[in-house]
């Protein structure tokens, strides 16, 4: 059932917010035991919120577009009074002193937040396995990873525990777990959603985005959270009105040109996923769209560029975790320097430390030009590549991931192996364009396959239009 | 990266690795840096670095007014401090 349909029931009085929540609470408790998808759960807070909403509606107040809808939030965002750990020991004791703008907007629209979801530590990971609180399991196969870093947020939607969730995407951390779990996950244009209150990993790449069961729900959530925020200096101010993303999902795509980059369909991609993309292309042609092969020649360098820029920015953003004002402090420091070093050494996980090291090195004197500056220049070249392609096509169609969900422990030995699984999602973050992963059936083992769409900067409306059309095509095909 | 370089960078990053970690870290970092080295092949001498994904569309860089804004709920901040007393965050002695 869509969020809109549920809200209609609430508006008509057919169901109360409290009743709705009571339906979901058992699913949430069971889900947590099965999947380890939450770091903190606060049913009492949720029950109280639902009750207040019911009272407000009974008093004749208008229902928001998310009235009563149970949602979950990735644990790298703030909700005042609740824990925010980023999946790390170093923030295990941290209680949010304020609320993230995007979260506030959801609550103002009536959403009932039931908990904070598990994630790779500081959003650094593609499987959920770097979390201090243990990995989340994929609801479709408990021996497999759900993807990462927004592992819990994807899993709880896929498992039917909530109707929507928020994640964050720095190199694919919404889209990849969405593909692995069989749900919709969307990364907006950089700057469309405020980053105020999102605990920073890489400031020029991070974006908050929605997970949902279907395209319309994701669009509805983006309607709520998008918009200029003066508290975020990288927040984009639309010159005209922001499109209604839900309305966009209903429009047709006759005459749309879809480009499939040949570098995204080459070796390394599973045959079953490749076939699914080709099949999607055929269905699109039948529906009146045009399919072209395009080229993004710098694709093979994308992971390398990312693994300089993201760790470099992270090394700066994570310098604040020093045990002084909040978070973990080492119990018996020798002196102030030891207080810093031991708090960080004991508080951070190994992947986080690895990336801080990479980033510090890439920014250090003597290496800055060869690494960081070089990567920023290649980033400009990548942007030019995409601009060329978007002069030719309206939407880029590609796989989201090279494989379906792998087994827990399969890629943890070799960090580089894990990094390479981000190949199809990572470019979007580097250049700031919006992208979405939508479910495209399952493979021969029953594991979800995701199909990715990308659009030019600020064409999030067009993205939802294409996503809605493809979703409809799949539904009709069944 | 060799172990000496690792120790130097670690000091800059305010990290310190255990003996166990020191066995693996140099190799892991060397391998990743080796992978990153392929960027050398790309010609970038006339290219401007990208620092901002939306570039010109973002418009002029916004500067905030130079004014003090009070964080309203200070008790939220002091409540989560490891050690807070008399309006100060307490740390190990800095001056002898």
Interface residues (C-beta under 8 A of the other chain):
Chain A: X80 X81 X93 X94 X95 X96 X97 X98 X189 X190 X191 X204 X205 X233 X234 X236 X237 X298 X300 X301 X303 X304 X305 X307 X308 X315 X319 X322 X323 X324 X325 X326 X327 X329 X333 X334 X335 X336 X337 X338 X339 X340 X341 X342 X344 X345 X348 X350 X353 X354 X356 X357 X358 X360 X361 X364 X370 X371 X373 X374 X375 X376 X377 X378 X379 X380 X381 X383 X415 X416 X419 X430 X431 X432 X457 X458
Chain B: X1 X5 X6 X9 X10 X12 X13 X14 X15 X16 X17 X18 X21 X25 X28 X29 X31 X32 X33 X35 X36 X38 X39 X40 X42 X44 X47 X48 X49 X50 X51 X52 X53 X54 X55 X57 X58 X59 X61 X62 X64 X71 X73 X76 X77 X79 X80 X81 X82 X83 X89 X91 X92 X93 X94
